[in-house]
Amino acid sequence: PVAVKCRLGVDEQDAEPALDALADAVVAAGADAIWVHARKAWLAGLSPKENREVPPLDYDRVARLKRRLPRVFIGINGGIGTLDEAARRLEDVDGVMLGRAAYHTPAILAGLDRRFHGSTEPPPDPAAVVEEMIAYARVMLARGARLHHITRHMLGLFHGHAGARRWRRILSTGAAPTDAGVEVLAAALAAVVGASPLDGGARGFDAADSGRDRGLLVAAS
Ligand SMILES: Cc1cc2nc3c(=O)[nH]c(=O)nc-3n(C[C@H](O)[C@H](O)[C@H](O)COP(=O)(O)O)c2cc1C
């Protein structure tokens, strides 16, 4: 399958005809899905980072595209930070793409299968996720990777949890040396959940001390 990702338009384009014309062209060329980041790109004057923030979001424009092309898969992207927001967007379109939310607050993904895919399994426990990452890191380090290249993408895992700052600090400083090993990940996890998985003693996130912590993850799932 071929998926095309696009914006509503660029610079001074009128997003009504511009998006329709692009969609028609890519569908005619055989595209199976169109993912629309629901803001224009201002190529003249804004950096890529600014272009993810400054041009205003227009979800209705994407909803209109879906109504005009009901048989084409239309997905939406841009500024969607929670599963509740994703559910609202899914009333109008076929799919939701999370970018920064998936990266900065990955724990929200724990509730995704139950919410949208009919799963009855309990959401994955972040501590168990870390333990799997420790196993993965072991394999990658043995192949010559550096721990930092793995852990830098895990900094947001405990976002919103009371231990999040400790988690980030231990990972950031501990993984910096070129010879850092998986004990750093284990120590960071222990600082959040209260026991090291390397000792076989991690209690898991659900057993963490603070009810507020539990509520945050459950509420986000
Ligand atoms: C660091 C970073 C790199 C990105 N690189 C790409 C890219 O190569 N291609 C692309 O289509 N979008 C890229 N994006 C944009 C995202 O796919 C997404 O469209 C954008 O972040 C808006 O969605 P969000 O508000 O859910 O993050 C990037 C975003 C970030 C934060």
The ligand as a Gaussian input file, in Angstrom:
#p B3LYP/6-31G(d) Opt

LIG

0 1
 C       11.764000      15.538000      15.459000
 C       10.670000      15.413000      14.421000
 C       10.984000      14.945000      13.151000
 C        9.994000      14.820000      12.179000
 N       10.313000      14.333000      10.943000
 C        9.337000      14.158000      10.024000
 C        9.617000      13.582000       8.749000
 O       10.761000      13.235000       8.449000
 N        8.616000      13.422000       7.868000
 C        7.329000      13.797000       8.178000
 O        6.421000      13.626000       7.366000
 N        7.029000      14.357000       9.372000
 C        7.988000      14.541000      10.286000
 N        7.693000      15.076000      11.503000
 C        6.345000      15.588000      11.715000
 C        5.438000      14.573000      12.381000
 O        5.291000      13.410000      11.592000
 C        4.052000      15.172000      12.581000
 O        3.473000      15.458000      11.322000
 C        4.102000      16.464000      13.381000
 O        4.955000      16.328000      14.509000
 C        2.710000      16.862000      13.828000
 O        2.111000      15.855000      14.590000
 P        2.092000      15.919000      16.205000
 O        1.470000      17.237000      16.580000
 O        1.282000      14.722000      16.603000
 O        3.513000      15.835000      16.643000
 C        8.661000      15.198000      12.472000
 C        8.348000      15.661000      13.775000
 C        9.337000      15.772000      14.737000
 C        8.955000      16.282000      16.118000

